Amino acid sequence: MTDTQKPQKNGKVPLVLFVDDNADFLEEIRFVLLSNSICEMVTLTDSSQVLAELDKGIYSAIFLDWIMPGVSGADLLPVIAQKYPTIPVIIMTGVNDIDTVVSCMKQGAMDYITKPLDSSRLISSINNAFKILELSNQNQQLQNYLLGDPLAQPDIFKDILTGSDKMLSIFKLVETIAPSRYPVLITGETGVGKELIARAIHKASGLQGSFTPLNVAGLDAHMFEDTLFGHKKGAFTGANELRQGLIAKAQGGTLFLDEIGDLAPESQIKLLRLLQENEYYRMGSDVLLKSDARIIVASNRDFKKLVAEGTFREDLYHRICYHKLHIPPLRERREDIMPLVNHYINMAAKAMGKRAPRIAAELRWLLEEYEYPGNVRELINKVGSAVVVNKTGLLVQSDFPDLAVRSRTMIDAGAKVANSQFSLHVVFPTFPSMGQIEKLMFEEALKVTGGKKGPAADLLGVCRQTVQKKLSELEKMN
Ligand SMILES: Nc1ncnc2c1ncn2[C@@H]1O[C@H](COP(=O)(O)OP(=O)(O)OP(=O)(O)O)[C@@H](O)[C@H]1O
């Protein structure tokens, strides 16, 4: 039964869809909302109409009963989350059961409310949904802005091969933040191109000084201080000459500190002081020196985790991430794979003075499906050694010995099965084989016909002999 009530649309008050097979509960909600002009509501008691209703594109949020006859909230949630990712979904459940709640959240629900109705909880949940919607709209606007205008200085990015919108929006951000003198934190997996982006920021900044890189991983506190700040002659045994340090070299330019997540604790204090005061001392000297270098840092580490573990200072983290850029891994911008492969094949062939080999069709598929844990650097290495060993002029799979591919489709399907996002999970805890389904169908048909093979065969649309044969097979298996 449908009891959709048409909203009095005034174009200003947001519209929320409430779905529950219990009409009395929907009336209770209506009563609460009448005294709060927070939103207008449409109610549905027939859950089969939900998707058609959402297709109208007029809703700001949906409240969904978790357990309903026919299509339940549990069935609808994954579909809505996928088809209408911007609409906040709030689950209404009669049980305050943590497993149900965790399952709702995992599948994309924004919030949940429990029955019986708590009016203040309902209102705060609606308010939160509207806030999230507003943020997501703002985010979309920003994204449109970032993707809308062409790059002001495309030449700056000519070394970074890409056709990905994600990378293009990073280029826009680079142009936006380049004139700022505040630190930039670039994150992303190893080999994604963090240093290339740091160099692009330097170029776009127009700073006249040099781009000075330093990988801080593995430097102990003494080495870090000496390399970065330099030392006075005679500061320690072996310090026979004055050392300027890289910070002096980066004067008027950019200092790029790579692998910053691995910085030793004592070195973190030294770097914090530099960032706070723009001042430093050379080792063994009490002359205070000023630095005007722009500082860019990069890491493949998870800073939230490092800060929580106490291995990275929180105050330093807040200093370095004034501007933040995250470079997506290559497997999240697969459109870049083949242009990079072709580019680096040409480069490797040119370096060896041989003709660039072609790529066999089945290899192209493997290259596009591979996960690239080492990202672009791994791609370059693999392509380079394949070009070296290849003698035929046609690159084939054996030229890429460790290109183990798990298809993306299988990975996605695995994740859905793990999260019970398949309708058969009500009966089968894991995704069933055809054999398991067939067995269940025969068993169920015999159950409902009281073990009578003729009617069971009619139900299944097969002949009696097939039922007989299946039964003996099943008996043998048992
Ligand atoms: N989009 C790209 N186009 C062309 N070359 C690229 C691209 N991205 C990365 N590379 C190349 O891949 C290699 C690795 O890039 P880069 O050193 O910038 O990565 P990284 O993220 O800083 O790595 P790490 O985390 O190990 O320091 C470099 O040789 C770089 O020139």
The ligand as a Gaussian input file, in Angstrom:
#p B3LYP/6-31G(d) Opt

LIG

0 1
 N       52.625000      11.347000     -13.742000
 C       53.911000      11.048000     -13.990000
 N       54.416000      11.218000     -15.218000
 C       55.688000      10.893000     -15.498000
 N       56.544000      10.394000     -14.596000
 C       56.105000      10.224000     -13.349000
 C       54.764000      10.554000     -12.971000
 N       54.605000      10.296000     -11.660000
 C       55.779000       9.842000     -11.229000
 N       56.682000       9.791000     -12.223000
 C       58.076000       9.306000     -12.137000
 O       58.049000       8.247000     -11.195000
 C       59.202000       8.276000     -10.364000
 C       58.769000       8.417000      -8.917000
 O       58.231000       9.723000      -8.726000
 P       58.531000      10.564000      -7.395000
 O       59.953000      10.378000      -6.963000
 O       58.046000      11.942000      -7.614000
 O       57.601000       9.758000      -6.399000
 P       57.461000       9.922000      -4.823000
 O       56.018000       9.808000      -4.535000
 O       58.161000      11.166000      -4.382000
 O       58.218000       8.632000      -4.300000
 P       58.770000       8.321000      -2.800000
 O       57.566000       8.181000      -1.907000
 O       59.442000       7.001000      -2.963000
 O       59.679000       9.425000      -2.431000
 C       60.030000       9.445000     -10.851000
 O       60.978000       8.952000     -11.778000
 C       59.038000      10.343000     -11.554000
 O       59.649000      11.102000     -12.564000

